[in-house]
Amino acid sequence: MRRLAASLILAVVWAVVTGSAAPANLLLGLLLAILCLGVTRRHRGRGTIAVRPVALLLLGLVFLRELALSAWSVAIAVLRPRLDIRPAMVAFPLRLKRDFEIALLANCITLTPGTLSVDVSEDRRFLHVHALDCRDPQDLCRGIAETFERRIMEAFP
């Protein structure tokens, strides 16, 4: 029953993403969902991840806000007649421990214009981040910790 419900939900997500609720498109989405769930079946249940749905939704909204604000900031920076930026590499101290949390943080940073996750230190204590314009490395680290890292920790206790 759970597999059927998951397939139907994924088919609806497919229709939303493709922008078409045509019967053929819904059927294609359903077939792809069944295929994906079948392929990943043996990997499910190995480790469970607790999720707080409201905190996860808040993380998504914060990400969208940061995406818009940073896109605007980068656009203004590159359209100025005189390019006045200070690129920097910053070692962000990680409080996150699990691989998927670190990967999620790295993707949030990379998908936000003006910043790029470069590497995770071998001891997994630091995430190396390149910033297009970094006046204060501590301010950048504080911003990442408050906007993304804290919310990831809240969403995945």
Contact map, one row per residue, 1 for C-alpha under 8 A:
1111100000000000000000000000000000000000000000000000000000000000000000000000000000000000000000000000000000000000000000000000000000000000000000000000000000000
1111110000000000000000000000000000000000000000000000000000000000000000000000000000000000000000000000000000000000000000000000000000000000000000000000000000000
1111111000000000000000000000000000001000000000000000000000000000000000000000000000000000000000000000000000000000000000000000000000000000000000000000000000000
1111111100000000000000000000000000000000000000000000000000000000000000000000000000000000000000000000000000000000000000000000000000000000000000000000000000000
1111111110000000000000000000000000000000000000000000000000000000000000000000000000000000000000000000000000000000000000000000000000000000000000000000000000000
0111111111000000000000000000000010000000000000000000000000000000000000000000000000000000000000000000000000000000000000000000000000000000000000000000000000000
0011111111100000000000000000010011001000000000000000000000000000000000000000000000000000000000000000000000000000000000000000000000000000000000000000000000000
0001111111110000000000000000010010000000000000000000000000000000000000000000000000000000000000000000000000000000000000000000000000000000000000000000000000000
0000111111111000000000000000000000000000000000000000000000000000000000000000000000000000000000000000000000000000000000000000000000000000000000000000000000000
0000011111111100000000000000110010000000000000000000000000000000000000000000000000000000000000000000000000000000000000000000000000000000000000000000000000000
0000001111111110000000000111110110000000000000000000000000000000000000000000000000000000000000000000000000000000000000000000000000000000000000000000000000000
0000000111111111000000000100100000000000000000000000000000000000000000000000000000000000000000000000000000000000000000000000000000000000000000000000000000000
0000000011111111100000000000000000000000000000000000000000000000000000000000000000000000000000000000000000000000000000000000000000000000000000000000000000000
0000000001111111110000000100100000000000000000000000000000000000000000000000000000000000000000000000000000000000000000000000000000000000000000000000000000000
0000000000111111111110001100100000000000000000000000000000000000000000000000000000000000000000000000000000000000000000000000000000000000000000000000000000000
0000000000011111111110000000000000000000000000000000000000000000000000000000000000000000000000000000000000000000000000000000000000000000000000000000000000000
0000000000001111111000000000000000000000000000000000000000000000000000000000000000000000000000000000000000000000000000000000000000000000000000000000000000000
0000000000000111111100000000000000000000000000000000000000000000000000000000000000000000000000000000000000000000000000000000000000000000000000000000000000000
0000000000000011111110000000000000000000000000000000000000000000000000000000000000000000000000000000000000000000000000000000000000000000000000000000000000000
0000000000000011011111001100000000000000000000000000000000000000000000000000000000000000000000000000000000000000000000000000000000000000000000000000000000000
0000000000000011001111101100000000000000000000000000000000000000000000000000000000000000000000000000000000000000000000000000000000000000000000000000000000000
0000000000000000000111111100000000000000000000000000000000000000000000000000000000000000000000000000000000000000000000000000000000000000000000000000000000000
0000000000000000000011111110000000000000000000000000000000000000000000000000000000000000000000000000000000000000000000000000000000000000000000000000000000000
0000000000000000000001111111000000000000000000000000000000000000000000000000000000000000000000000000000000000000000000000000000000000000000000000000000000000
0000000000000010000111111111100000000000000000000000000000000000000000000000000000000000000000000000000000000000000000000000000000000000000000000000000000000
0000000000110110000111111111110000000000000000000000000000000000000000000000000000000000000000000000000000000000000000000000000000000000000000000000000000000
0000000000100000000000111111111000000000000000000000000000000000000000000000000000000000000000000000000000000000000000000000000000000000000000000000000000000
0000000000100000000000011111111100000000000000000000000000000000000000000000000000000000000000000000000000000000000000000000000000000000000000000000000000000
0000000001110110000000001111111110000000000000000000000000000000000000000000000000000000000000000000000000000000000000000000000000000000000000000000000000000
0000001101100000000000000111111111000000000000000000000000000000000000000000000000000000000000000000000000000000000000000000000000000000000000000000000000000
0000000000000000000000000011111111100000000000000000000000000000000000000000000000000000000000000000000000000000000000000000000000000000000000000000000000000
0000000000100000000000000001111111110000000000000000000000000000000000000000000000000000000000000000000000000000000000000000000000000000000000000000000000000
0000011101100000000000000000111111111000000000000000000000000000000000000000000000000000000000000000000000000000000000000000000000000000000000000000000000000
0000001000000000000000000000011111111100000000000000000000000000000000000000000000000000000000000000000000000000000000000000000000000000000000000000000000000
0000000000000000000000000000001111111110000000000000000000000000000000000000000000000000000000000000000000000000000000000000000000000000000000000000000000000
0000000000000000000000000000000111111111000000000000000000000000000000000000000000000000000000000000000000000000000000000000000000000000000000000000000000000
0010001000000000000000000000000011111111100000000000000000000000000000000000000000000000000000000000000000000000000000000000000000000000000000000000000000000
0000000000000000000000000000000001111111100000000000000000000000000000000000000000000000000000000000000000000000000000000000000000000000000000000000000000000
0000000000000000000000000000000000111111110000000000000000000000000000000000000000000000000000000000000000000000000000000000000000000000000000000000000000000
0000000000000000000000000000000000011111111100000000000000000000000000000000000000000000000000000000000000000000000000000000000000000000000000000000000000000
0000000000000000000000000000000000001111111100000000000000000000000000000000000000000000000000000000000000000000000000000000000000000000000000000000000000000
0000000000000000000000000000000000000011111110000000000000000000000000000000000000000000000000000000000000000000000000000000000000000000000000000000000000000
0000000000000000000000000000000000000001111111000000000000000000000000000000000000000000000000000000000000000000000000000000000000000000000000000000000000000
0000000000000000000000000000000000000001111111100000000000000000000000000000000000000000000000000000000000000000000000000000000000000000000000000000000000000
0000000000000000000000000000000000000000011111110000000000000000000000000000000000000000000000000000000000000000000000000000000000000000000000000000000000000
0000000000000000000000000000000000000000001111110000000000000000000000000000000000000000000000000000000000000000000000000000000000000000000000000000000000000
0000000000000000000000000000000000000000000111111000000000000000000000000000000000000000000000000000000000000000000000000000000000000000000000000000000000000
0000000000000000000000000000000000000000000011111100000000000000000000000000000000000000000000000000000000000000000000000000000000000000000000000000000000000
0000000000000000000000000000000000000000000000111110000000000000000000000000000000000000000000000000000000000000000000000000000000000000000000000000000000010
0000000000000000000000000000000000000000000000011111000000000000000000000000000000000000000000000000000000000000000000000000000000000000000000000000000000011
0000000000000000000000000000000000000000000000001111100100000000000000000000000000000000000000000000000000000000000000000000000000000000000000000000000000111
0000000000000000000000000000000000000000000000000111111100000000000000000000000000000000000000000000000000000000000000000000000000000000000000000000000001111
0000000000000000000000000000000000000000000000000011111110000000000000000000000000000000000000000000000000000000000000000000000000000000000000000000000000100
0000000000000000000000000000000000000000000000000001111111000000000000000000000000000000000000000000000000000000000000000000000000000000000000000000000000100
0000000000000000000000000000000000000000000000000001111111100000000000000000000000000000000000000000000000000000000000000000000000000000000000000000001001100
0000000000000000000000000000000000000000000000000011111111110000000000000000000000000000000000000000000000000000000000000000000000000000000000000000001101110
0000000000000000000000000000000000000000000000000000111111111000000000000000000000000000000000000000000000000000000000000000000000000000000000000000000000000
0000000000000000000000000000000000000000000000000000011111111100000000000000000000000000000000000000000000000000000000000000000000000000000000000000001000000
0000000000000000000000000000000000000000000000000000001111111110000000000000000000000000000000000000000000000000000000000000000000000000000000000001001100100
0000000000000000000000000000000000000000000000000000000111111111000000000000000000000000000000000000000000000000000000000000000000000000000000000000000000000
0000000000000000000000000000000000000000000000000000000011111111100000000000000000000000000000000000000000000000000000000000000000000000000000000000000000000
0000000000000000000000000000000000000000000000000000000001111111110000000000000000000000000000000000000000000000000000000000000000000000000000000011000000000
0000000000000000000000000000000000000000000000000000000000111111111000000000000000000000000000000000000000010000000000000000000000000000000000000001000000000
0000000000000000000000000000000000000000000000000000000000011111111100000000000000000000000000000000000000000000000000000000000000000000000000000000000000000
0000000000000000000000000000000000000000000000000000000000001111111110000000000000000000000000000000000000000000000000000000000000000000000000000000000000000
0000000000000000000000000000000000000000000000000000000000000111111111000000000000000000000000000000000000000001000000000000000000000000000000000000000000000
0000000000000000000000000000000000000000000000000000000000000011111111100000000000000000000000000000000000000011100000000000000000000000000000000000000000000
0000000000000000000000000000000000000000000000000000000000000001111111110000000000000000000000000000000000000000000000000000000000000000000000000000000000000
0000000000000000000000000000000000000000000000000000000000000000111111111000000000000000000000000000000000000000000000000000000000000000000000000000000000000
0000000000000000000000000000000000000000000000000000000000000000011111111100000000000000000000000000000000000001110000000000000000000000000000000000000000000
0000000000000000000000000000000000000000000000000000000000000000001111111110000000000000000000000000000000000001110000000000000000000000000000000000000000000
0000000000000000000000000000000000000000000000000000000000000000000111111111000000000000000000000000000000000000000000000000000000000000000000000000000000000
0000000000000000000000000000000000000000000000000000000000000000000011111111100000000000000000000000000000000000000000000000000000000000000000000000000000000
0000000000000000000000000000000000000000000000000000000000000000000001111111110000000000000000000000000000000000110000000000000000000000000000000000000000000
0000000000000000000000000000000000000000000000000000000000000000000000111111111000000000000000000000000000000000000000000000000000000000000000000000000000000
0000000000000000000000000000000000000000000000000000000000000000000000011111111100000000000000000000000000000000000000000000000000000000000000000000000000000
0000000000000000000000000000000000000000000000000000000000000000000000001111111100111000000000000000000000000000000000000000000000000000000000000000000000000
0000000000000000000000000000000000000000000000000000000000000000000000000111111100100000000000000000000000000000000000000000000000000000000000000000000000000
0000000000000000000000000000000000000000000000000000000000000000000000000011111110100000000000000000000000000000000000000000000000000000000000000000000000000
0000000000000000000000000000000000000000000000000000000000000000000000000001111111100000000000000000000000000000000000000000000000000000000000000000000000000
0000000000000000000000000000000000000000000000000000000000000000000000000000001111100000000000000000000000000000000000000000000000000000000000000000000000000
0000000000000000000000000000000000000000000000000000000000000000000000000000000111110000000000000000000000000000000000000000000000000000000000000000000000000
0000000000000000000000000000000000000000000000000000000000000000000000000000111111111000000000000000000000000000000000000000000000000000000000000000000000000
0000000000000000000000000000000000000000000000000000000000000000000000000000100001111100000000000000000000000000000000000000000000000000000000000000000000000
0000000000000000000000000000000000000000000000000000000000000000000000000000100000111110000000000000000000000000000000000000000000011100000000000000000000000
0000000000000000000000000000000000000000000000000000000000000000000000000000000000011111000000000000000000000000000000000000000000011110000000000000000000000
0000000000000000000000000000000000000000000000000000000000000000000000000000000000001111100000000000000000000000000000000000000001111100000000000000000000000
0000000000000000000000000000000000000000000000000000000000000000000000000000000000000111110000000000000000000000000000000000000001111100100000000000000000000
0000000000000000000000000000000000000000000000000000000000000000000000000000000000000011111000000000000000000000000000000000000111100000000000000000000000000
0000000000000000000000000000000000000000000000000000000000000000000000000000000000000001111100000000000000000000000000000000000111100000100010000000000000000
0000000000000000000000000000000000000000000000000000000000000000000000000000000000000000111110000000000000000000000000000000011110000000000000000000000000000
0000000000000000000000000000000000000000000000000000000000000000000000000000000000000000011111000000000000000000000000000000011110000000000010000000000000000
0000000000000000000000000000000000000000000000000000000000000000000000000000000000000000001111100000000000000000000000000000111000000000000010000000000000000
0000000000000000000000000000000000000000000000000000000000000000000000000000000000000000000111111000000000000000000000000001111000000000000000000000000000000
0000000000000000000000000000000000000000000000000000000000000000000000000000000000000000000011111000000000000000000000000000100000000000000000000000100000000
0000000000000000000000000000000000000000000000000000000000000000000000000000000000000000000001111100110000000000000000000000000000000000000000000000100010000
0000000000000000000000000000000000000000000000000000000000000000000000000000000000000000000001111110110000000000000000000001000000000000000000000000000000000
0000000000000000000000000000000000000000000000000000000000000000000000000000000000000000000000011111110000000000000000000000000000000000000000000000000000000
0000000000000000000000000000000000000000000000000000000000000000000000000000000000000000000000001111111000000000000000000000000000000000000000000000000000000
0000000000000000000000000000000000000000000000000000000000000000000000000000000000000000000000000111111100000000000000000000000000000000000000000000000000000
0000000000000000000000000000000000000000000000000000000000000000000000000000000000000000000000011111111110000000000000000000000000000000000000000000000110000
0000000000000000000000000000000000000000000000000000000000000000000000000000000000000000000000011111111111000000000000000000000000000000000000000000000000000
0000000000000000000000000000000000000000000000000000000000000000000000000000000000000000000000000011111111100000000000000000000000000000000000000000000000000
0000000000000000000000000000000000000000000000000000000000000000000000000000000000000000000000000001111111110000000000000000000000000000000000000000000100000
0000000000000000000000000000000000000000000000000000000000000000000000000000000000000000000000000000111111111000000000000000000000000000000000000001100100000
0000000000000000000000000000000000000000000000000000000000000000000000000000000000000000000000000000011111111100000110000000001000000000000000000000000000000
0000000000000000000000000000000000000000000000000000000000000000000000000000000000000000000000000000001111111110000010000000000000000000000000000000000000000
0000000000000000000000000000000000000000000000000000000000000010000000000000000000000000000000000000000111111111000000000000000000000000000000000001000000000
0000000000000000000000000000000000000000000000000000000000000000000000000000000000000000000000000000000011111111001110000000000000000000000000010000000000000
0000000000000000000000000000000000000000000000000000000000000000000000000000000000000000000000000000000001111111101110000000000000000000000000000000000000000
0000000000000000000000000000000000000000000000000000000000000000001000000000000000000000000000000000000000111111101100000000000000000000000000000000000000000
0000000000000000000000000000000000000000000000000000000000000000011001100000000000000000000000000000000000011111111100000000000000000000000000000000000000000
0000000000000000000000000000000000000000000000000000000000000000001001100100000000000000000000000000000000000111111100000000000000000000000000000000000000000
0000000000000000000000000000000000000000000000000000000000000000000001100100000000000000000000000000000000000001111100000000000000111000000000000000000000000
0000000000000000000000000000000000000000000000000000000000000000000000000000000000000000000000000000000000001111111110000000000011110000000000000000000000000
0000000000000000000000000000000000000000000000000000000000000000000000000000000000000000000000000000000001001111111111000000000011100000000000000000000000000
0000000000000000000000000000000000000000000000000000000000000000000000000000000000000000000000000000000001101100001111100000001111000000000000000000000000000
0000000000000000000000000000000000000000000000000000000000000000000000000000000000000000000000000000000000000000000111110000001111000000000000000000000000000
0000000000000000000000000000000000000000000000000000000000000000000000000000000000000000000000000000000000000000000011111000001110000000000000000000000000000
0000000000000000000000000000000000000000000000000000000000000000000000000000000000000000000000000000000000000000000001111101111100000000000000000000000000000
0000000000000000000000000000000000000000000000000000000000000000000000000000000000000000000000000000000000000000000000111111111100000000000000000000000000000
0000000000000000000000000000000000000000000000000000000000000000000000000000000000000000000000000000000000000000000000011111100000000000000000000000000000000
0000000000000000000000000000000000000000000000000000000000000000000000000000000000000000000000000000000000000000000000001111110000000000000000000000000000000
0000000000000000000000000000000000000000000000000000000000000000000000000000000000000000000001001000000000000000000000011111111000000000000000000000000000000
0000000000000000000000000000000000000000000000000000000000000000000000000000000000000000000011100000000000000000000000011111111000000000000000000000000000000
0000000000000000000000000000000000000000000000000000000000000000000000000000000000000000001111000000000000000000000000011011111100000000000000000000000000000
0000000000000000000000000000000000000000000000000000000000000000000000000000000000000000001111000000000001000000000011111001111110000000000000000000000000000
0000000000000000000000000000000000000000000000000000000000000000000000000000000000000000111100000000000000000000000011111000011111000000000000000000000000000
0000000000000000000000000000000000000000000000000000000000000000000000000000000000000000111100000000000000000000001111100000001111100000000000000000000000000
0000000000000000000000000000000000000000000000000000000000000000000000000000000000000011110000000000000000000000001111000000000111110000000000000000000000000
0000000000000000000000000000000000000000000000000000000000000000000000000000000000000011110000000000000000000000011100000000000011111100000000000000000000000
0000000000000000000000000000000000000000000000000000000000000000000000000000000000001111000000000000000000000000011000000000000001111100000000000000000000000
0000000000000000000000000000000000000000000000000000000000000000000000000000000000001111000000000000000000000000010000000000000000111110000000000000000000000
0000000000000000000000000000000000000000000000000000000000000000000000000000000000001111000000000000000000000000000000000000000000111111100100000000000000000
0000000000000000000000000000000000000000000000000000000000000000000000000000000000000100000000000000000000000000000000000000000000001111100000000000000000000
0000000000000000000000000000000000000000000000000000000000000000000000000000000000000000000000000000000000000000000000000000000000000111111100000000000000000
0000000000000000000000000000000000000000000000000000000000000000000000000000000000000001010000000000000000000000000000000000000000000111111110000000000000000
0000000000000000000000000000000000000000000000000000000000000000000000000000000000000000000000000000000000000000000000000000000000000001111111000000000000000
0000000000000000000000000000000000000000000000000000000000000000000000000000000000000000000000000000000000000000000000000000000000000001111111100000000000000
0000000000000000000000000000000000000000000000000000000000000000000000000000000000000000000000000000000000000000000000000000000000000101111111110000000000000
0000000000000000000000000000000000000000000000000000000000000000000000000000000000000000010110000000000000000000000000000000000000000000111111111000000000000
0000000000000000000000000000000000000000000000000000000000000000000000000000000000000000000000000000000000000000000000000000000000000000011111111100000000000
0000000000000000000000000000000000000000000000000000000000000000000000000000000000000000000000000000000000000000000000000000000000000000001111111110000000000
0000000000000000000000000000000000000000000000000000000000000000000000000000000000000000000000000000000000001000000000000000000000000000000111111111100000000
0000000000000000000000000000000000000000000000000000000000000000000000000000000000000000000000000000000000000000000000000000000000000000000011111111110000000
0000000000000000000000000000000000000000000000000000000000000000000000000000000000000000000000000000000000000000000000000000000000000000000001111111111000000
0000000000000000000000000000000000000000000000000000000000000100000000000000000000000000000000000000000000000000000000000000000000000000000000111111111000000
0000000000000000000000000000000000000000000000000000000000100110000000000000000000000000000000000000000010010000000000000000000000000000000000011111111100000
0000000000000000000000000000000000000000000000000000000000000000000000000000000000000000000000110000000010000000000000000000000000000000000000011111111110000
0000000000000000000000000000000000000000000000000000000000000000000000000000000000000000000000000000000000000000000000000000000000000000000000001111111111000
0000000000000000000000000000000000000000000000000000001101100000000000000000000000000000000000000000000000000000000000000000000000000000000000000111111111100
0000000000000000000000000000000000000000000000000000000100100000000000000000000000000000000000000000100110000000000000000000000000000000000000000001111111110
0000000000000000000000000000000000000000000000000000000000000000000000000000000000000000000000010000100000000000000000000000000000000000000000000000111111111
0000000000000000000000000000000000000000000000000001001100000000000000000000000000000000000000000000000000000000000000000000000000000000000000000000011111111
0000000000000000000000000000000000000000000000000011111100100000000000000000000000000000000000000000000000000000000000000000000000000000000000000000001111111
0000000000000000000000000000000000000000000000001111000100000000000000000000000000000000000000000000000000000000000000000000000000000000000000000000000111111
0000000000000000000000000000000000000000000000000111000000000000000000000000000000000000000000000000000000000000000000000000000000000000000000000000000011111
